[in-house]
Amino acid sequence: MASPSSYRPAAGSIPTKPGVYRFRDAKGRVIYVGKAKSLRPRLSSYFQDIGNLHPRTATMVTTGASVEWTVVDTEVEALQLEYSWIKEFDPRFNVKYRDDKSYPWLAVTVGDEFPRVMVGRGAKRKGTRYFGPYSHAWAIRETVDLLLRVFPMRSCSNGVFKRSAQIGRPCLLGYIDKCAAPCVGNVTAEQHREIVDDFCDFMGGNTTAFVKRVEREMYAASEALDFEKAARLRDDLGALTKALEKQAVVLGDGTDADVIALAEDPLEVAVQIFYVRGGRIRGQRGWVADRSDDSDTAGLVQEFLLQLYGGADPDAGDTIPREVLVPALPPDHDVLEQLLGERRGSKVAIRVPQRGDKRDLQATVASNAAQALALHKTKRASDLTTRNRALEEIQQSLGLDEVPLRIECYDVSNLQGTEVVASMVVFEDGLPRKSEYRRFVIRGVDGQNDVASMHEVITRRFRRLLDEQARSETVSTESGPMLVDPETGRPRKFAYAPSLVVVDGGPPQVAAARQALAELGIDDVPVCGLAKRLEEVWLPGEEDPVIMARTSEGLYLLQRIRDEAHRFAITHHRNRRSKSMVESTLDDVPGLGEVRRKTLLKHFGSLKKLREAEVDEIALVPGIGPRTATAIKDAVAKADTTRKTAASTPTVNTATGEIMED
C-alpha cells in the first residue's frame, strides 16, 4: 500500500477548471474515476489526513499510486467523459449499480423485414424496440398472448418462420388467428408492419384510441348485422381490457416518468425504479451496490442517473421519459437535465415530488427499496466489511505480502478420463468477475490424470500472460496510457498477474501448479490448494496443511471460489458430453458424414430434442432426406434403449468417488 503523500500533485499544478480524474494503482490499472466542477479542491480533498476519510475512500487512496486528470470545457462534457471511462475501465472503487437479478424485456425486432415480438433478458440490441423491464416473464407472456388476438404479429423464431415458408403452411398460431402468417404470404410486409406499429403504439401507452376504435368497429358490425365480426371484435375488446387490467393506473394525468427511490446504510445502497408510461406502471427494476465513499443521497442519485441513462442509445430517445422523480436533487441536476434533454430530443425534468399521487407513488417505491435492501442483507453471505476481513485473513494465514485483491481458481473435470476440461474463475475484492471466466479443453494429457491436467492449464494460462506482456506496448490515448496489442490496437485483458492462484485439490495439484509457474520463470505468484474432504489449505512444499477455523471468513471465501470453479467446470463438461453423445450416436448412420452431423446438431441443439423429433421434422434439416431421417430416428431409438438398460448401473468418477448422472 502506497502513502498518498508519495504521489500527491505539486501545489498549484492542479487546474481549477472542470474535468475528470483517474486514480491508478502500482500496475497502472484505473481503480477510480471521478469528475469535478473544479479539479483543484476536489483532488486536494483526497490528500488530507487519512483518518478524516471514509474507510473505503482511504482504501482507495492507499491502493492508488498515481493520479491524472483531463480538463474539459463544460460540465456536460465532464459527465459524458466520466461515464465513458467508468464503462471502459470498470474501476473497482466506483459505485456500480448492477441488477440483483436479470429482468425480462418485451422486445420487438423492428429492424427486421417481418418484425417479431418476444420476451428476452440481458443487454439491448440495435434495431429492436424494448418495453419494460418487467418483474416476471410469465406476466409478459400472458399479456402478449392476449394482445396477439388484436395485433396478430409474428412471434415465432427464425427457424419456425423459415420452415413454414418452405412447406407453405403456417404454424399453429396462424391457424388460430394469433398470427397474420406473413411467412406464407397471407399479408404483405407493409400490412404486417402496420400491425406491428399498432402493437408498439398500444404498448407505448396509446391505449384509449385503440379501445375506442375497436368499440366503434364492433357497434358498426352489429348494426350491419355482421354478428360474427361483432363477436370477434367483442372478444378482442375483452382481451384489450384484460391486458389493461394487469397494469394499474397510478397517475391519472397520463404521466410518463421514471420514479426512483433509495434505501441506504453505511456500506450499501439499494435502488428501486418504477417505469410509468401513460399513467400506468409498465415495469420495475432494482439494484444493490456497495457505497464507494461518503456521498450523500443527492450524490448517489447523480451517480445512478448517469449510469442508468448514460448508456442509452442516442437514437432511442423514447427510453428516457419526460420526467424523472427522485428523492433528492443531484448536485448537477441542471447539467443532467441538459444532457438527458439532448439524448431524448426534448426537455427532461428532474424533480422531487412534494405532494399528491406522485409523492405517494415515490413512497411506495421507497418501501420497495427498503425491503430489497433488507432481503439482500439476509441473502448475502457477507457485506463489504466481512469481505475485507476475509481477504485479510487469507493474507495472514498464507503469509502473503499483500491482500489478494485478484484471486484466480482452477478446477479440472472429467468422467473416467474422457472429455477432460478445466475452468478458471476470477474473484476481485471477494466478488466474482464473470466476464473474465475462462474454459479449457485438455488435449495434451492421455486418460485420467488431474495432476498433469492442472499442469497444462496453469502453463497455458501463464504462457498467455507472458506473451501478452511481451507483445503489449503502452500507448497514449485520450483516456490515458493503455497496454494494447501493437497489431490490432486492442487492449490486453490478461496482461496482469493475479495476487493468488487457488487450485482445487491437495499437495499433488499444488505441486503441479507451482512447477508449471517455475518452468515459465514466474516466482512471484503465490499458489495454494483447497482439498474438498477436510477443507484443508495446502501450500507448495509444506508437509502439513494450513488449518483455518471453520468459522473463518477467509476459509468461507476460498470455499465459494473453489465451488464456483467446480460449478463452471462441470457445466462446461456436461455441455461437451451432450454434444459428443449426439455425434457418437450418429456415427453408424449410413451416408451421414461429419458435415451433416454438425448441421443436425446445430439445428436441434441437443440429443434430447433430436430424440423427441419425428421423422418428418428431421427430414426438414438441409441435406437430410426421408431415408436418412428414418435411419437417424432408428439409431437414436436404439441408443435410447441401450441407455435405459444401463441406467441401473451407476457410473462412478474414480477421481472423486462421486456418482455421475447423465
N, C-alpha and C positions, 0 to 999 in steps of 0.2 A: 504494500500500500504506500503510495507516494504522499508526501506532505503537500497540501495545496500551495504553500508558500514557494515550493520549488518551481512551479510553472505559472505563478501569478504574473499577469502582464504588467509592464512598467507603468508607473504613474503617468497619466496624461496620454498614453498610447491608445486608449480605447476611445473611439469616437462617440459623440453624443447623438448621433443620428439614429433613425430606426434601422433595425437589422435583425439577422438571425444568427445564432451562435451554436457551436458544436463542441462538446467535450469528448475527447478521445482517451482511451486507455494506453498503457505502455506498448501495446502491439498495434496501435493505430486504429482500432475499431471505434466507431462512433457509439458512445454509450448514452448520450443525451442531446436532444435538440430543443432549443427554445427560441422565442422571439421577444423583442422589447421595443417600446416606443423610443427609448433612449438606451443605447447599449452600455454606456459607462456606469450608471448607477445599478443597473440590473446585474452586470457581471461582477461589480465590486461587492455586491451583497453575498456572493458565493465564497469570498475570500476573507470573511470575518472569522471570529473565534468559532471553532468547530462546535464548541459547547452550546452556542446560541442557535445552531442549525437544527432543522428537523432531522431525526435519525436517518431517514432514507436519503435526504439531501447530503448529509455528512458522509454517508457511504459512497455516494456518487462522486463527490469532490475528492475523496481519498483514493477512490479507484481510478480516477482520471489522471492523466499525465500531461495533457496539453489542452488548450482551449483556443478556438479560432472563430472568426466571425465574418459575416458578409453584410455590407451596408446596402440598403435599398432606398428607393425614393419615397414610397408610401407604405402605410400600414397594411393596405390590401395586398401589396406585393409581398410583404413580410409574412402575412397569413398564408398565402399561396406557397411560398418557398418553404415555410415551416412544415406544412402538410406534405409537400413533395419529399422532403428529406426524411421525415418520420416514416413515410411509406417505403422509401428506398433503403434506409439503413436499419429500420426496425430496432431502434435503440432500446436497451432493456430497462432503462430508468425512466422512460416516458410512460405516462398512463396509456394503457391500451384497452380500449373498450371492445372486448371480444364477446360474442354471443355466448351465453351459458348453455345454449343448445342451438341446433340447426333449425331455423324456421322455414316453413314451406311458403312458396310463392305461387300465385296463379300467373302463368306466362302465356302470351300469345305471340307466336313467331311471325310477326307482321312482315318481316323481310322475305319470307318465302312466297312462292307463286300462289300456293294454296295454304294460307296460314293455319296453324294448328294450335288448339288450346290444350294446355297440360299443367300438371302440378309438379313443381320441382323445388330443389333446395340448392344452396350454395351460391357461388358468385353469379352476377348477372352477365349476360352476353349481349353484344351488339345485335341490332336487328330484331330484338324481342321486347315486347311491351309487358311490364310487370304490374301486378296488382297485389297488395298486401304489404308486408308479410302477415300471415295468419298464425294463430296459435296451434291449430290442429289440421292435418292434411285431410282427415275424413270429413271435416266440415266443408272444406273447399270442394271436395269431390261430390258431396251431396248437393251443394249449390249448383255446380256445373251440370250435374245430371238433370236437375230441374230446368235449368236455363236452356239446355240443348233442345228442349221441346219447342221453345220460342225462337231460338237462334241456332238452327241446325248446321253448325260449322264443323269442320273436320276436327277430330280429337284422337285419331289413330296414329300409330307410329309410322315412320317412313317405310319400314318393311311391309307392314299390312297394306299401306296405301299402294305401294308398287305391285304387290301381289294381286290385289283386287283389280288394278288396272290391266294386269297381264291376263287374268282369267275372264275379265269382262263382267264380274259380279261384285256388287258392293258387299261390305261386311254386314254384320247383324244390325249395327246402328243405322245403316242405310235403309234396311227393310222396316225398321220400327219408327222411321221418320225422326230420328235424333241426329241425322247427318244428311246434308243435301247431296251426298255422294258425288263430289266433283271428280273422284277417281275414275268413274265410268262415264263422265260427261253429262250427268243429269243437270248440272248447272255449269255455266262458264266461269272462268277465273274472275271476271268482273262481277258477276252475280254473287259468287262466293265472297268476294271482297266486301260487298255491301253488307252481307250478313255479319262478317267479322267486325266491320266498323260499327254496326248497331250493337253488337255484343260489347265491344270496348266502351262505347258511349254509356251503355247501361251500367257496366262495372265501374265506370269513372264517376258515377253519381247522377247522371241524367236519366233518372228512373221515372219521374212523373210523366214525361212526354210519352214514353213507351206504354205505360199503363193506360193512359187516356186514349192512345191510338188503338190499342187492342180492344178497348171498350167500344169505341166508335165502330170499328170493323165488325165486332160481334153483333151490335144492335142493327147495323146495316144488313148483315147477313140474315138476321132474324126477320127483319121487315121484308126482305126479298124472298122469304120462305125457303132459304137455303139453310135448313136446320142442321145439316151435317157439318157445314163450315162453322155455323154458330156454336155448335157443341165443341168443335175442336178449338175455337178461339176462347170459349169459356174455360176449357182445360188449360190453355196457355195462360190465361189471366190468373187462374188459380196457382199455376207454377210461379209466375212472377210475384204474386202476393206472398206465397210461402217463402220464396227466396228473400224477399224484403223483410219478412218477419224475423229472419235469422240475424238481421243487422238492426239493432235497436237505434232509434233516433235519440240522440243525446243533446243535440244543439238544433233548436227549431229554426234558426235563421239560415240553415244550409251552409254552415261554415266549412271551409277547407282549412284544416290546421293539424299540426303535429303537437300533441300535448306531452310535455316532458316533466318528469319528477325524479328527484334523487333521494336516496337514503344513505347516510354517511356514518362511518365510525373512524377512529384514528388510523386504521390500516387499510380499509377498503371503501369503495363507493358502489352502490347499486343504482342502476339507471333503468327506468321504465319509460316507454314511449307508446302512446296510443295514436294511431293514424285515423283521423276523422276526415271523411270526404262526403260532401253533400249533407253534413249534419249527422252522418252515421259512422259508427266505429267500423273501419274496414280491416283493421289488424292491430296486433300488439307485439311488442318486442322487448327484450330485456338483456342487460349486461351486468356483470360484476367485475370490477377491476381493482387492482392494487393502487393505492394512492402513492404518487411519486414524491410529493412534498407536502407542505402545509398550506396549500392553496385553499381559499375559502370556496363557498358554494358557487359564487359567481365565476371564479376561475375554472372550477370543474365544469361548469356549464359551457364555458367558451371552448375548452378542450373537446368536450363531447360534440358540440355543434360543428367544429372544424372537421372532426373525423367522420361524423355522420354525413355531412353534405360535401366535404372537400373532395371525396372520390366520386361524386355524382357525374354521370355522363353529361358533358356540356350540351349535348343535343337532346337530352331527356329532361327538359325543364319541368315537366309535369311531376317529377319525383319530389320537387321542392314545393311545399304549399305556400299559400299566400300569407299564412300567419303561423308563427311558432310561439307557443305558450310555454314559458319556463318558470322555475321557482325563483330565480334571481337574474337580473340583467347582467350579462357578461360585461367585463370592463370595456371591451371594444365593440359594443353592440351596434354602434352606428357603422363601423367598418364592416362588421359581419353582415349587416343588412345590405350594404352596398355590394359585397361580394356575392351574396345569395341572389340579390336582385339581378346582377349581371348574368348569373347562370340560369335563372328562371326566365329572364326576358321581361319581367315586370316587377313591381315593387313587392318586397317581402318585409313584413313587420315582425319584430321580436319583442315580446312584451310579457309582463307579469299580470295575470288576471286578478282583479281586485274584488269582484263581486259577481253574483248571478250564476248561471249554468256553467260557464267556463271555469269559474273558481271551484265549483262543486266537482266538476269533472277532474280538475287537476288534483283535488284532494283524494279522489278515488285512485288516480294514477299513483299518487304518493303512497297510499296504503298498499298498493301492489308492490311498489319498490321496497317498502319496509319488510313485507312478507318475503320477497325474493331474497333480501339480504339475510334474514333470519334462517331461511331454508338453506341458503348457501353455506352459512356458518355451521349448520348441523351436518351437512353432507361433506364438506371439505375436511380432509383429514388434518390439515394444518394451515394456519394462516402465515402471513409473511414472517412474523417473529419466530414461529416454530420452524419454518424452512431455514431461516438464517441459523438457528440453533442446530438444526440437523447438519448443515454444511460445516459448521464449526466443529461439531462432534466427529464428523468424518475426518476433518483435517487433523484433529488432535489424536484420534485413535490410530490413524495410519501414518502419523508423523510427517505430514505434507508441509511443504514450505509456505504454501498459500491456500486460501479457501478454494475448493474445486468448483468454480462457478460454471464450468462446462464439463459435463461427465458424459462419456460415450460408453455404451454397454453392448456386448456382443453375445449372441447365442447361436448354437448350431442345432438344427432339427433334421432328423432322418427317420426312416422306417426300415429297419434291418438293412441298412446300408444303401437304400435306394432313394433317389430324389433328394440328395443331400443339399440343404440350403442353410443360409445363415442370415442373421439380421443385425443391424446396427441402429440403435436408438440414441437420441441426444436429449439430454436434460440441461437446461440453463437456468441458474438460480433456483434449482429444485423443481422446475416445471418442464413438461415435455415440449420439445420444439419439433413438431411432427413434419414440418416442411423439410427437415434435414435427415429424416429417417432414410436408411438405405437397405436394399436387399442384395444378397449374393447367392449365386449358384455355384456350388463347389464342383469343380471339374478335375482338379489335379490330384484327387485322393480316391483310391480304389477301396470300395467296401465301407464298412462302418469303422471310422477312426476319427472320433471327435477331437482328439489332440492335434492330429495332422490338419484337420479341417480348420480348427481355430488358428493354427499357424498360418495357413493360407489366407484366411480372412484378414488377419492383422497385417500380414505382409502386403496384401493388395491395397488395403485402405491407406497405410502409411507410405507405401511407394507412391501412391497418388498424391499424398501430401507433399512429399519431397519434389515430385515432378512439378506440381503447381507452384511451389515456392521457387523452384529453379527457373521455370518458364515465365513467371509473372514479372511484370515490370510496373513500377509506380508511375502513374500519370497524374497530371494536374487537371482536374475538372472543375466545373463551376461550383460543385459541392465539396471540393477538397481533394486531397490525394487519394488514389484508389489503386489496389492491386488488380491488374487486368491481364487477360491473355493478349500478347502482342499481335497475334494473328487476327483474332476476331474482335478484340476490343471489349469483350465481355468480362465482368468482374469474376474473380475466382471465389468460389464458395467455401472450399476446404483448404485454404492456404494457411490456416491457423491450427495449432495442435491443441488437443483437449487438455484440461487440467488433471483428469483422471480417467484411466481406462478400466472398466469393470468387465470381467468375463464370467459367464455362467459356468461354474464348476469349481473344482478344488485344485490342489497343487499341480497336477499334470497340465491342466489348461492354462494355469497362471504361468508355469514354466515355458509352455509353448509360446504364449503371447510375449513374454519377456525376451525369449530367444529371437523371435521374429523382429522385435524392435532393435535388439543388439546387432543382428545381421545387417540392418539398414543404417546402423551408426547412430541410432536415437537412444540417448541415455537420460533424457530429462523429462520423460513422460512416465509418471508413476502408474503401476498396474496392481490390481487386486482381483481376487475371485471370491464369489459368494456361492458356497455349497448349499444345495437345497435341503439335505437331510437334517442337519443341525443348525443351519443358518450361520455357518462359520465363515469368517472373513480371512482369506489366505493372502499372504504377501510372498513375493518371489524369494526363494532361498531360505525361508523360515520353516523350522521343524514344527512349530506349534502355531495354531491359528490365533488371530486376534478375536477375543471374545467381547462382544458388545452386549450391553444389557438388553434384555428382551423389550424393555420399555423405552429403549433409546430411540430418539427421533432420527438419529443418523442411520441406525440399522433399518428403521422403517422406510426411510428414503431409498436406501440401497435395495430393499426388497421390492419396492414399487418399480424402480428402474429395471431390475432383473426380470420381474414379472411382465413388464411392458415389452422387453426384448423377446421374452419367450412367446408372448401372445403374437407379436409381429412375425416371428419366425414360423410359428405354427400356421398362421393364416396363409403365408406365402407357400408353405409346404403343401397344405391342403389344396390350394389352387392348382399347383403343378401336378399333384396326384390326380385331380379331376380331369385335367387335360390329357395326361398320359393314359388314363383309363379309357378315354374315348378313342385315342389313337390305337392302343393295344387291342381293343375290342374290334376295331375295323381292319386290322392287319390282314385277316384271311379272306376278306370280301373280294371276290374276283373282279378285276377291272377298276378297282378303287385305289388310285395312286396317292402319293403324298399331297399333291396339289388339291385334289378333290376332297381328301380327308380334312385338310385345313379349311377349305371352303365350307364343308359341312359343320365343322366345329365353330367357325365364326358365325354361321347362320343360327345355330341353336344355342350356342354358348356353354352347354353342359351336357353330360351324359344323361342326366335326369330328364331334361327337356327332349332330348333325342329319343329316349325310351318311351316317353308319353306321346310322341308324334305318330300320326297314322302314315301309312304308305303314301297316300296322296300328297300329304304335306311334305314328306321327304322328297318326293319326285319333283316338287316345285323348285328345289335348290338348283341353281345353274349347274349344268353338267351332269346331273343325276336323273336318269330316266326311270321309267316304271320297273324295269327288270332289276336294275341296280338298287332301287329303293326297296324292293322286296327282299333282296339279299341282305341289305343293311338291317332291315327290320328283323329278319331271322337271326342274324349274328348278335344283335342286341338282346333279343329274347333268350338266346342260348347262354349268353354271358350273364344275364339276369338270373337264370335258373341255377347256374353254377355258383353265383354269389350267394343266393339264398341257401343253397345246400351247405356252403362253407360257413354260413353265419354262426352256426353253433360252436365253431372253434375259434376262440378269440386270438387275435394277433397281438403279440407282446413286443414292445420296444425293448430290446435287450440292453439298451444303454441306460434306461431309467426304470425298467420294470413295470411301466405303465401299459395298460391295455389300450390299444389304439382302435378306435371305431372308424368305419368308413363314413 
